[in-house]
Amino acid sequence: MKAVLVTEFGGTEFLKYEEVDIPSIGDNEVLIKVVKTSVNFADIKSRYGKKGAKLPFIPGLDAAGYVEKIGSNVSDLKEGQRVIAFPKNGSYAEYVVASEKLVFPIPEELDFRTAAACPIVSFLSHRLLYNVARIQHGESVLVHAAAGGVGTTAIQLAKLMGAKTVIGTVGRKDKIQTAKESGADFVICYEEEDFAKKVNELTHGNGVDIVLDSISGTVTESSFHCLAPYGRLVHFGNSSGAIGTIKTIDLHSSCRAVLGFSLGTTRKLKPHLLQETAEHVIPFLATQQLKIKVGHEYSLHEVAKAHNLMEDRLNRGKIILNIL
């Protein structure tokens, strides 16, 4: 089969489109013929060796396709079934293997383009809001990196879950429209103005109930300046590469909380939790109540172009790699 391998840590010149063996499956695993996969920022980090991967390896976190073969202990899936999955050894390939606990059937109404774009961003966004932040009807939400795949998805889900006001932040002025199209009530370019000050103005000095932060560094620190009493800051990434400092004095008297979440850790340690998430998310997608914005599509052999686009932060919505 054809696959993309990272042969050395570093730039896109180390992404090699090669012929490799079709992987074998265990008793509790599924072989999937991939139709499409997506590019996530974690793929960029793993290419630089920041995710602990051992060379050479196939990057990629999620995939959409058909069940090709099932292990002897698998009973809830069948060959030929349309599925999305979180593969165990990368998704930039014609065939992938996944644990049965991380394979989710999808209805005919859900096209493969949307299906390939959805697993990471929709599962992550739903768990951040529903399970971690425990969003309540009428609350306000601040979404950082609001024009990206997670950002545009989280904005929509926050609205579907009853948020009264959703505010987004972006790093470039030309990304404002993307966040607005996803349903954000207000969008702030944090490179041009103090987002915390603006959020307080928009909320009449009350601040927001929930902050979704994947940036870290000074963005995390400034978020406390606009987090309401009893507010929850959910930290789920550090795309800036910087470390933010949280002062304990900012927590107890205000009843505010800092919560961490990793979809990768959940897939590894508690994969069964994602079955519940799938039951919530897939119907939203099938009925188009939740729409995943796909901004770019490339063939698998064009993977370097896809990575460069994301690394330069020029993408709008999700980036898809077409396998078939």
GUNUNU-864278 format. One record per residue (C-alpha): residue number from 1; residue in one letter; x, y negated, z. Coordinates in nm, 4 decimals. Layout:
<atoms>
<atom k="NUM" r="A" east="X" north="Y" up="Z"/>
...
</atoms>
This chain:
<atoms>
<atom k="1" r="M" east="0.0000" north="0.0000" up="0.0000"/>
<atom k="2" r="K" east="0.0992" north="-0.3652" up="-0.0340"/>
<atom k="3" r="A" east="0.1704" north="-0.5661" up="0.2784"/>
<atom k="4" r="V" east="0.3508" north="-0.8776" up="0.3953"/>
<atom k="5" r="L" east="0.6436" north="-0.8213" up="0.6313"/>
<atom k="6" r="V" east="0.8355" north="-1.0679" up="0.8452"/>
<atom k="7" r="T" east="1.1926" north="-0.9482" up="0.7967"/>
<atom k="8" r="E" east="1.3739" north="-1.2173" up="0.9982"/>
<atom k="9" r="F" east="1.2556" north="-1.4820" up="1.2427"/>
<atom k="10" r="G" east="1.2312" north="-1.8264" up="1.0897"/>
<atom k="11" r="G" east="1.0849" north="-1.9906" up="0.7812"/>
<atom k="12" r="T" east="0.8479" north="-1.8637" up="0.5142"/>
<atom k="13" r="E" east="1.1419" north="-1.7326" up="0.3110"/>
<atom k="14" r="F" east="1.1348" north="-1.4334" up="0.5459"/>
<atom k="15" r="L" east="0.7780" north="-1.3389" up="0.4476"/>
<atom k="16" r="K" east="0.8230" north="-1.0466" up="0.2067"/>
<atom k="17" r="Y" east="0.5473" north="-0.8946" up="-0.0080"/>
<atom k="18" r="E" east="0.6396" north="-0.5266" up="-0.0212"/>
<atom k="19" r="E" east="0.5220" north="-0.1691" up="-0.0669"/>
<atom k="20" r="V" east="0.4843" north="0.0212" up="0.2635"/>
<atom k="21" r="D" east="0.3225" north="0.3451" up="0.3779"/>
<atom k="22" r="I" east="-0.0472" north="0.3564" up="0.4658"/>
<atom k="23" r="P" east="-0.0595" north="0.3857" up="0.8467"/>
<atom k="24" r="S" east="-0.1947" north="0.6943" up="1.0223"/>
<atom k="25" r="I" east="-0.4640" north="0.6840" up="1.2899"/>
<atom k="26" r="G" east="-0.5083" north="0.8356" up="1.6330"/>
<atom k="27" r="D" east="-0.8141" north="1.0128" up="1.7719"/>
<atom k="28" r="N" east="-0.9704" north="0.6866" up="1.8975"/>
<atom k="29" r="E" east="-0.8729" north="0.4711" up="1.6021"/>
<atom k="30" r="V" east="-1.0102" north="0.3602" up="1.2677"/>
<atom k="31" r="L" east="-0.8420" north="0.3063" up="0.9302"/>
<atom k="32" r="I" east="-0.9835" north="0.0015" up="0.7498"/>
<atom k="33" r="K" east="-0.9481" north="-0.0945" up="0.3848"/>
<atom k="34" r="V" east="-0.9025" north="-0.4704" up="0.4076"/>
<atom k="35" r="V" east="-1.0918" north="-0.7056" up="0.1785"/>
<atom k="36" r="K" east="-0.9840" north="-1.0352" up="0.3364"/>
<atom k="37" r="T" east="-0.7886" north="-1.1565" up="0.6375"/>
<atom k="38" r="S" east="-0.7221" north="-1.4995" up="0.7865"/>
<atom k="39" r="V" east="-0.4231" north="-1.7074" up="0.8891"/>
<atom k="40" r="N" east="-0.4068" north="-1.8214" up="1.2515"/>
<atom k="41" r="F" east="-0.1584" north="-2.0499" up="1.4262"/>
<atom k="42" r="A" east="-0.0396" north="-1.7522" up="1.6296"/>
<atom k="43" r="D" east="0.0893" north="-1.6037" up="1.3014"/>
<atom k="44" r="I" east="0.3211" north="-1.9017" up="1.2643"/>
<atom k="45" r="K" east="0.4493" north="-1.8612" up="1.6198"/>
<atom k="46" r="S" east="0.5100" north="-1.4894" up="1.5722"/>
<atom k="47" r="R" east="0.7079" north="-1.5615" up="1.2547"/>
<atom k="48" r="Y" east="0.9482" north="-1.7662" up="1.4673"/>
<atom k="49" r="G" east="0.9770" north="-1.4884" up="1.7258"/>
<atom k="50" r="K" east="0.7686" north="-1.6656" up="1.9913"/>
<atom k="51" r="K" east="0.5252" north="-1.3779" up="2.0405"/>
<atom k="52" r="G" east="0.7753" north="-1.1047" up="2.1262"/>
<atom k="53" r="A" east="0.7289" north="-0.9087" up="1.8031"/>
<atom k="54" r="K" east="1.0024" north="-0.6698" up="1.6894"/>
<atom k="55" r="L" east="1.1372" north="-0.6959" up="1.3355"/>
<atom k="56" r="P" east="1.0214" north="-0.6107" up="1.0798"/>
<atom k="57" r="F" east="0.6486" north="-0.6527" up="1.1410"/>
<atom k="58" r="I" east="0.3228" north="-0.7273" up="0.9625"/>
<atom k="59" r="P" east="0.1650" north="-1.0521" up="1.0892"/>
<atom k="60" r="G" east="-0.2049" north="-1.1265" up="1.1205"/>
<atom k="61" r="L" east="-0.4668" north="-1.0897" up="1.3919"/>
<atom k="62" r="D" east="-0.8026" north="-1.0158" up="1.2296"/>
<atom k="63" r="A" east="-0.9463" north="-0.8524" up="0.9196"/>
<atom k="64" r="A" east="-1.2681" north="-0.7784" up="0.7349"/>
<atom k="65" r="G" east="-1.3238" north="-0.4726" up="0.5195"/>
<atom k="66" r="Y" east="-1.4594" north="-0.1177" up="0.4981"/>
<atom k="67" r="V" east="-1.4044" north="0.1762" up="0.7309"/>
<atom k="68" r="E" east="-1.1868" north="0.4177" up="0.5319"/>
<atom k="69" r="K" east="-1.1337" north="0.6879" up="0.7945"/>
<atom k="70" r="I" east="-1.2264" north="0.7497" up="1.1585"/>
<atom k="71" r="G" east="-1.0442" north="0.9365" up="1.4362"/>
<atom k="72" r="S" east="-1.1829" north="1.2619" up="1.5785"/>
<atom k="73" r="N" east="-1.3147" north="1.0928" up="1.8948"/>
<atom k="74" r="V" east="-1.4859" north="0.8007" up="1.7180"/>
<atom k="75" r="S" east="-1.8642" north="0.8366" up="1.7180"/>
<atom k="76" r="D" east="-2.0118" north="0.4864" up="1.6817"/>
<atom k="77" r="L" east="-1.8548" north="0.4048" up="1.3446"/>
<atom k="78" r="K" east="-1.8765" north="0.5748" up="1.0063"/>
<atom k="79" r="E" east="-1.6831" north="0.5738" up="0.6802"/>
<atom k="80" r="G" east="-1.7893" north="0.3078" up="0.4326"/>
<atom k="81" r="Q" east="-1.9220" north="0.0780" up="0.7038"/>
<atom k="82" r="R" east="-1.8622" north="-0.2972" up="0.6685"/>
<atom k="83" r="V" east="-1.6667" north="-0.4240" up="0.9698"/>
<atom k="84" r="I" east="-1.4510" north="-0.6929" up="1.1213"/>
<atom k="85" r="A" east="-1.1617" north="-0.5875" up="1.3415"/>
<atom k="86" r="F" east="-0.8582" north="-0.6856" up="1.5446"/>
<atom k="87" r="P" east="-0.5864" north="-0.4499" up="1.4084"/>
<atom k="88" r="K" east="-0.3102" north="-0.3205" up="1.6335"/>
<atom k="89" r="N" east="-0.0185" north="-0.3806" up="1.3936"/>
<atom k="90" r="G" east="-0.1003" north="-0.6855" up="1.1845"/>
<atom k="91" r="S" east="-0.3604" north="-0.7606" up="0.9173"/>
<atom k="92" r="Y" east="-0.1654" north="-0.8891" up="0.6145"/>
<atom k="93" r="A" east="-0.2003" north="-0.5528" up="0.4424"/>
<atom k="94" r="E" east="-0.4274" north="-0.3437" up="0.2217"/>
<atom k="95" r="Y" east="-0.4957" north="-0.1010" up="0.5076"/>
<atom k="96" r="V" east="-0.4933" north="-0.1570" up="0.8842"/>
<atom k="97" r="V" east="-0.5510" north="0.0510" up="1.1962"/>
<atom k="98" r="A" east="-0.7592" north="-0.0654" up="1.4914"/>
<atom k="99" r="S" east="-0.8876" north="0.0805" up="1.8161"/>
<atom k="100" r="E" east="-1.2565" north="0.1682" up="1.7915"/>
<atom k="101" r="K" east="-1.3151" north="-0.0803" up="2.0787"/>
<atom k="102" r="L" east="-1.1910" north="-0.3609" up="1.8544"/>
<atom k="103" r="V" east="-1.3961" north="-0.2784" up="1.5437"/>
<atom k="104" r="F" east="-1.7361" north="-0.4435" up="1.5012"/>
<atom k="105" r="P" east="-1.9964" north="-0.3576" up="1.2349"/>
<atom k="106" r="I" east="-2.1367" north="-0.6489" up="1.0358"/>
<atom k="107" r="P" east="-2.4687" north="-0.6738" up="0.8489"/>
<atom k="108" r="E" east="-2.5023" north="-0.7100" up="0.4718"/>
<atom k="109" r="E" east="-2.6142" north="-1.0711" up="0.5224"/>
<atom k="110" r="L" east="-2.2651" north="-1.1618" up="0.6408"/>
<atom k="111" r="D" east="-2.0335" north="-1.2026" up="0.3411"/>
<atom k="112" r="F" east="-1.6691" north="-1.0974" up="0.3659"/>
<atom k="113" r="R" east="-1.5411" north="-1.4535" up="0.3200"/>
<atom k="114" r="T" east="-1.7188" north="-1.5684" up="0.6336"/>
<atom k="115" r="A" east="-1.6489" north="-1.2385" up="0.8099"/>
<atom k="116" r="A" east="-1.2745" north="-1.2706" up="0.7551"/>
<atom k="117" r="A" east="-1.2764" north="-1.6284" up="0.8797"/>
<atom k="118" r="C" east="-1.4764" north="-1.5596" up="1.1938"/>
<atom k="119" r="P" east="-1.3196" north="-1.3047" up="1.4351"/>
<atom k="120" r="I" east="-1.0551" north="-1.5111" up="1.6132"/>
<atom k="121" r="V" east="-1.2292" north="-1.8498" up="1.6005"/>
<atom k="122" r="S" east="-1.5830" north="-1.7345" up="1.6814"/>
<atom k="123" r="F" east="-1.4979" north="-1.4756" up="1.9476"/>
<atom k="124" r="L" east="-1.2523" north="-1.7138" up="2.1123"/>
<atom k="125" r="S" east="-1.4838" north="-2.0163" up="2.1025"/>
<atom k="126" r="H" east="-1.7766" north="-1.8204" up="2.2419"/>
<atom k="127" r="R" east="-1.5799" north="-1.6777" up="2.5329"/>
<atom k="128" r="L" east="-1.4277" north="-2.0182" up="2.6132"/>
<atom k="129" r="L" east="-1.7671" north="-2.1844" up="2.6399"/>
<atom k="130" r="Y" east="-1.9945" north="-1.9043" up="2.7597"/>
<atom k="131" r="N" east="-1.7755" north="-1.6873" up="2.9811"/>
<atom k="132" r="V" east="-1.4932" north="-1.9160" up="3.0979"/>
<atom k="133" r="A" east="-1.6398" north="-2.2680" up="3.1139"/>
<atom k="134" r="R" east="-1.9924" north="-2.1326" up="3.1777"/>
<atom k="135" r="I" east="-2.1524" north="-2.4136" up="2.9854"/>
<atom k="136" r="Q" east="-2.4889" north="-2.5381" up="3.1118"/>
<atom k="137" r="H" east="-2.7693" north="-2.6972" up="2.9109"/>
<atom k="138" r="G" east="-2.7239" north="-3.0734" up="2.8819"/>
<atom k="139" r="E" east="-2.3507" north="-3.0821" up="2.9582"/>
<atom k="140" r="S" east="-2.0880" north="-3.2762" up="2.7625"/>
<atom k="141" r="V" east="-1.7873" north="-3.1152" up="2.5939"/>
<atom k="142" r="L" east="-1.4545" north="-3.2509" up="2.4706"/>
<atom k="143" r="V" east="-1.2888" north="-3.0396" up="2.2009"/>
<atom k="144" r="H" east="-0.9249" north="-3.1106" up="2.1173"/>
<atom k="145" r="A" east="-0.7922" north="-3.0204" up="1.7680"/>
<atom k="146" r="A" east="-1.1513" north="-3.0555" up="1.6550"/>
<atom k="147" r="A" east="-1.0851" north="-3.0215" up="1.2801"/>
<atom k="148" r="G" east="-0.9177" north="-2.6809" up="1.3013"/>
<atom k="149" r="G" east="-1.0761" north="-2.3376" up="1.2831"/>
<atom k="150" r="V" east="-1.1402" north="-2.3045" up="1.6570"/>
<atom k="151" r="G" east="-1.2346" north="-2.6699" up="1.6915"/>
<atom k="152" r="T" east="-1.5004" north="-2.6734" up="1.4195"/>
<atom k="153" r="T" east="-1.6441" north="-2.3466" up="1.5522"/>
<atom k="154" r="A" east="-1.6457" north="-2.4566" up="1.9163"/>
<atom k="155" r="I" east="-1.8298" north="-2.7767" up="1.8274"/>
<atom k="156" r="Q" east="-2.1102" north="-2.5804" up="1.6624"/>
<atom k="157" r="L" east="-2.1341" north="-2.3234" up="1.9412"/>
<atom k="158" r="A" east="-2.1411" north="-2.5933" up="2.2085"/>
<atom k="159" r="K" east="-2.4435" north="-2.7435" up="2.0346"/>
<atom k="160" r="L" east="-2.6091" north="-2.4025" up="1.9970"/>
<atom k="161" r="M" east="-2.5565" north="-2.3440" up="2.3692"/>
<atom k="162" r="G" east="-2.7285" north="-2.6679" up="2.4642"/>
<atom k="163" r="A" east="-2.4522" north="-2.9264" up="2.4962"/>
<atom k="164" r="K" east="-2.5943" north="-3.2788" up="2.4998"/>
<atom k="165" r="T" east="-2.2791" north="-3.4514" up="2.3731"/>
<atom k="166" r="V" east="-1.9773" north="-3.3069" up="2.1938"/>
<atom k="167" r="I" east="-1.6696" north="-3.5244" up="2.1439"/>
<atom k="168" r="G" east="-1.3769" north="-3.4168" up="1.9289"/>
<atom k="169" r="T" east="-1.0184" north="-3.5374" up="1.9048"/>
<atom k="170" r="V" east="-0.7925" north="-3.5087" up="1.6003"/>
<atom k="171" r="G" east="-0.4323" north="-3.6017" up="1.5327"/>
<atom k="172" r="R" east="-0.4917" north="-3.7600" up="1.1930"/>
<atom k="173" r="K" east="-0.7547" north="-4.0084" up="1.0835"/>
<atom k="174" r="D" east="-0.8319" north="-3.8113" up="0.7666"/>
<atom k="175" r="K" east="-0.9515" north="-3.5176" up="0.9803"/>
<atom k="176" r="I" east="-1.2306" north="-3.7134" up="1.1470"/>
<atom k="177" r="Q" east="-1.4896" north="-3.6292" up="0.8825"/>
<atom k="178" r="T" east="-1.4251" north="-3.2552" up="0.9131"/>
<atom k="179" r="A" east="-1.5058" north="-3.2624" up="1.2840"/>
<atom k="180" r="K" east="-1.8143" north="-3.4768" up="1.2270"/>
<atom k="181" r="E" east="-1.9436" north="-3.2385" up="0.9621"/>
<atom k="182" r="S" east="-1.9273" north="-2.9607" up="1.2223"/>
<atom k="183" r="G" east="-2.1626" north="-3.1533" up="1.4484"/>
<atom k="184" r="A" east="-1.9410" north="-3.3635" up="1.6756"/>
<atom k="185" r="D" east="-2.1262" north="-3.6689" up="1.8050"/>
<atom k="186" r="F" east="-1.8040" north="-3.8703" up="1.8257"/>
<atom k="187" r="V" east="-1.4496" north="-3.8083" up="1.6978"/>
<atom k="188" r="I" east="-1.1376" north="-3.9822" up="1.8279"/>
<atom k="189" r="C" east="-0.7964" north="-3.9953" up="1.6611"/>
<atom k="190" r="Y" east="-0.5600" north="-3.9625" up="1.9576"/>
<atom k="191" r="E" east="-0.2639" north="-4.0871" up="1.7520"/>
<atom k="192" r="E" east="-0.4350" north="-4.4266" up="1.7186"/>
<atom k="193" r="E" east="-0.6097" north="-4.4780" up="2.0525"/>
<atom k="194" r="D" east="-0.6203" north="-4.3583" up="2.4128"/>
<atom k="195" r="F" east="-0.8675" north="-4.0722" up="2.3858"/>
<atom k="196" r="A" east="-0.9321" north="-4.0538" up="2.7621"/>
<atom k="197" r="K" east="-1.0228" north="-4.4209" up="2.7777"/>
<atom k="198" r="K" east="-1.2514" north="-4.3854" up="2.4770"/>
<atom k="199" r="V" east="-1.4201" north="-4.0740" up="2.6207"/>
<atom k="200" r="N" east="-1.4943" north="-4.2637" up="2.9417"/>
<atom k="201" r="E" east="-1.6445" north="-4.5472" up="2.7399"/>
<atom k="202" r="L" east="-1.8639" north="-4.3055" up="2.5432"/>
<atom k="203" r="T" east="-1.9808" north="-4.1312" up="2.8615"/>
<atom k="204" r="H" east="-2.0411" north="-4.4592" up="3.0528"/>
<atom k="205" r="G" east="-1.7570" north="-4.3812" up="3.2895"/>
<atom k="206" r="N" east="-1.8818" north="-4.0350" up="3.3829"/>
<atom k="207" r="G" east="-1.6316" north="-3.8287" up="3.1840"/>
<atom k="208" r="V" east="-1.7036" north="-3.4907" up="3.0253"/>
<atom k="209" r="D" east="-1.8064" north="-3.1663" up="3.1936"/>
<atom k="210" r="I" east="-1.5867" north="-2.9372" up="2.9813"/>
<atom k="211" r="V" east="-1.2542" north="-2.9864" up="2.8017"/>
<atom k="212" r="L" east="-1.1265" north="-2.7238" up="2.5565"/>
<atom k="213" r="D" east="-0.7497" north="-2.7714" up="2.5317"/>
<atom k="214" r="S" east="-0.5226" north="-2.5784" up="2.2968"/>
<atom k="215" r="I" east="-0.2563" north="-2.8493" up="2.2713"/>
<atom k="216" r="S" east="-0.1045" north="-2.8792" up="2.6223"/>
<atom k="217" r="G" east="0.1590" north="-3.1362" up="2.7219"/>
<atom k="218" r="T" east="0.0406" north="-3.4950" up="2.7604"/>
<atom k="219" r="V" east="-0.2968" north="-3.4058" up="2.6077"/>
<atom k="220" r="T" east="-0.3675" north="-3.1800" up="2.9061"/>
<atom k="221" r="E" east="-0.2518" north="-3.4463" up="3.1501"/>
<atom k="222" r="S" east="-0.4602" north="-3.7209" up="2.9888"/>
<atom k="223" r="S" east="-0.7663" north="-3.4963" up="2.9810"/>
<atom k="224" r="F" east="-0.7870" north="-3.5226" up="3.3600"/>
<atom k="225" r="H" east="-0.8470" north="-3.8947" up="3.3220"/>
<atom k="226" r="C" east="-1.1809" north="-3.8224" up="3.1549"/>
<atom k="227" r="L" east="-1.2917" north="-3.5005" up="3.3277"/>
<atom k="228" r="A" east="-1.6052" north="-3.5417" up="3.5364"/>
<atom k="229" r="P" east="-1.6488" north="-3.4192" up="3.8948"/>
<atom k="230" r="Y" east="-1.7181" north="-3.0441" up="3.8855"/>
<atom k="231" r="G" east="-1.5696" north="-3.0468" up="3.5344"/>
<atom k="232" r="R" east="-1.3774" north="-2.7531" up="3.3883"/>
<atom k="233" r="L" east="-1.0640" north="-2.7863" up="3.1777"/>
<atom k="234" r="V" east="-1.0083" north="-2.4661" up="2.9811"/>
<atom k="235" r="H" east="-0.6495" north="-2.4228" up="2.8643"/>
<atom k="236" r="F" east="-0.6050" north="-2.1667" up="2.5859"/>
<atom k="237" r="G" east="-0.2961" north="-2.2652" up="2.3886"/>
<atom k="238" r="N" east="0.0094" north="-2.4901" up="2.3617"/>
<atom k="239" r="S" east="0.0350" north="-2.5852" up="1.9959"/>
<atom k="240" r="S" east="0.2355" north="-2.8958" up="2.0883"/>
<atom k="241" r="G" east="0.5067" north="-2.6772" up="2.2408"/>
<atom k="242" r="A" east="0.5120" north="-2.9108" up="2.5423"/>
<atom k="243" r="I" east="0.4361" north="-2.8323" up="2.9066"/>
<atom k="244" r="G" east="0.1686" north="-3.0306" up="3.0868"/>
<atom k="245" r="T" east="0.1820" north="-3.1016" up="3.4593"/>
<atom k="246" r="I" east="-0.1319" north="-3.0590" up="3.6696"/>
<atom k="247" r="K" east="-0.1427" north="-3.2171" up="4.0161"/>
<atom k="248" r="T" east="-0.3270" north="-3.0175" up="4.2814"/>
<atom k="249" r="I" east="-0.4550" north="-3.3416" up="4.4320"/>
<atom k="250" r="D" east="-0.6612" north="-3.3882" up="4.1147"/>
<atom k="251" r="L" east="-0.8619" north="-3.0744" up="4.1897"/>
<atom k="252" r="H" east="-1.0044" north="-3.0136" up="4.5361"/>
<atom k="253" r="S" east="-1.1764" north="-3.3415" up="4.6223"/>
<atom k="254" r="S" east="-1.3272" north="-3.3767" up="4.2744"/>
<atom k="255" r="C" east="-1.4341" north="-3.0088" up="4.2601"/>
<atom k="256" r="R" east="-1.2752" north="-2.9829" up="3.9172"/>
<atom k="257" r="A" east="-1.1213" north="-2.6620" up="3.7860"/>
<atom k="258" r="V" east="-0.8446" north="-2.5569" up="3.5492"/>
<atom k="259" r="L" east="-0.9099" north="-2.2259" up="3.3756"/>
<atom k="260" r="G" east="-0.6859" north="-2.0263" up="3.1448"/>
<atom k="261" r="F" east="-0.7834" north="-1.7851" up="2.8726"/>
<atom k="262" r="S" east="-0.6079" north="-1.5742" up="2.6100"/>
<atom k="263" r="L" east="-0.7941" north="-1.3750" up="2.3487"/>
<atom k="264" r="G" east="-0.4761" north="-1.1737" up="2.2917"/>
<atom k="265" r="T" east="-0.4566" north="-1.0706" up="2.6565"/>
<atom k="266" r="T" east="-0.8262" north="-0.9821" up="2.6530"/>
<atom k="267" r="R" east="-0.7844" north="-0.7650" up="2.3431"/>
<atom k="268" r="K" east="-0.4970" north="-0.5850" up="2.5145"/>
<atom k="269" r="L" east="-0.6258" north="-0.5465" up="2.8706"/>
<atom k="270" r="K" east="-1.0060" north="-0.5719" up="2.8531"/>
<atom k="271" r="P" east="-1.1145" north="-0.5057" up="2.4926"/>
<atom k="272" r="H" east="-1.4590" north="-0.3854" up="2.6037"/>
<atom k="273" r="L" east="-1.5496" north="-0.7447" up="2.6911"/>
<atom k="274" r="L" east="-1.5460" north="-0.8344" up="2.3223"/>
<atom k="275" r="Q" east="-1.8318" north="-0.5971" up="2.2445"/>
<atom k="276" r="E" east="-2.0588" north="-0.8286" up="2.4426"/>
<atom k="277" r="T" east="-1.9165" north="-1.1297" up="2.2589"/>
<atom k="278" r="A" east="-1.9800" north="-0.9654" up="1.9223"/>
<atom k="279" r="E" east="-2.3439" north="-0.9096" up="2.0147"/>
<atom k="280" r="H" east="-2.3842" north="-1.2847" up="2.0647"/>
<atom k="281" r="V" east="-2.1688" north="-1.4134" up="1.7804"/>
<atom k="282" r="I" east="-2.2497" north="-1.1891" up="1.4832"/>
<atom k="283" r="P" east="-2.6231" north="-1.2766" up="1.4795"/>
<atom k="284" r="F" east="-2.5335" north="-1.6486" up="1.4805"/>
<atom k="285" r="L" east="-2.3137" north="-1.5870" up="1.1753"/>
<atom k="286" r="A" east="-2.5590" north="-1.3617" up="0.9925"/>
<atom k="287" r="T" east="-2.8392" north="-1.6189" up="1.0246"/>
<atom k="288" r="Q" east="-2.6002" north="-1.9042" up="0.9368"/>
<atom k="289" r="Q" east="-2.6742" north="-2.0863" up="1.2587"/>
<atom k="290" r="L" east="-2.2966" north="-2.0775" up="1.2984"/>
<atom k="291" r="K" east="-2.0972" north="-2.1637" up="0.9881"/>
<atom k="292" r="I" east="-1.7240" north="-2.1050" up="0.9662"/>
<atom k="293" r="K" east="-1.5593" north="-2.3669" up="0.7515"/>
<atom k="294" r="V" east="-1.3200" north="-2.2098" up="0.5004"/>
<atom k="295" r="G" east="-1.0952" north="-2.4720" up="0.3543"/>
<atom k="296" r="H" east="-0.8391" north="-2.2694" up="0.1614"/>
<atom k="297" r="E" east="-0.7982" north="-1.9272" up="-0.0010"/>
<atom k="298" r="Y" east="-0.4828" north="-1.7586" up="-0.1287"/>
<atom k="299" r="S" east="-0.3865" north="-1.4186" up="-0.2641"/>
<atom k="300" r="L" east="-0.1794" north="-1.2067" up="-0.0253"/>
<atom k="301" r="H" east="0.1382" north="-1.2616" up="-0.2267"/>
<atom k="302" r="E" east="0.0891" north="-1.6395" up="-0.1835"/>
<atom k="303" r="V" east="0.1180" north="-1.6101" up="0.1942"/>
<atom k="304" r="A" east="0.4093" north="-1.8562" up="0.2143"/>
<atom k="305" r="K" east="0.1888" north="-2.1336" up="0.0730"/>
<atom k="306" r="A" east="-0.0771" north="-2.0546" up="0.3318"/>
<atom k="307" r="H" east="0.1725" north="-2.0636" up="0.6198"/>
<atom k="308" r="N" east="0.3286" north="-2.3887" up="0.5011"/>
<atom k="309" r="L" east="-0.0131" north="-2.5524" up="0.4826"/>
<atom k="310" r="M" east="-0.0984" north="-2.4550" up="0.8403"/>
<atom k="311" r="E" east="0.2467" north="-2.5322" up="0.9769"/>
<atom k="312" r="D" east="0.2297" north="-2.8810" up="0.8276"/>
<atom k="313" r="R" east="-0.1172" north="-2.9208" up="0.9852"/>
<atom k="314" r="L" east="-0.2739" north="-3.0028" up="0.6497"/>
<atom k="315" r="N" east="-0.5450" north="-2.7371" up="0.6555"/>
<atom k="316" r="R" east="-0.9129" north="-2.8189" up="0.6927"/>
<atom k="317" r="G" east="-1.0906" north="-2.5263" up="0.8552"/>
<atom k="318" r="K" east="-0.9813" north="-2.1662" up="0.8068"/>
<atom k="319" r="I" east="-0.7237" north="-2.0264" up="0.5634"/>
<atom k="320" r="I" east="-0.8161" north="-1.6952" up="0.4006"/>
<atom k="321" r="L" east="-0.5889" north="-1.4378" up="0.2381"/>
<atom k="322" r="N" east="-0.7586" north="-1.2243" up="-0.0281"/>
<atom k="323" r="I" east="-0.6424" north="-0.8621" up="-0.0277"/>
<atom k="324" r="L" east="-0.8774" north="-0.7059" up="-0.2872"/>
</atoms>
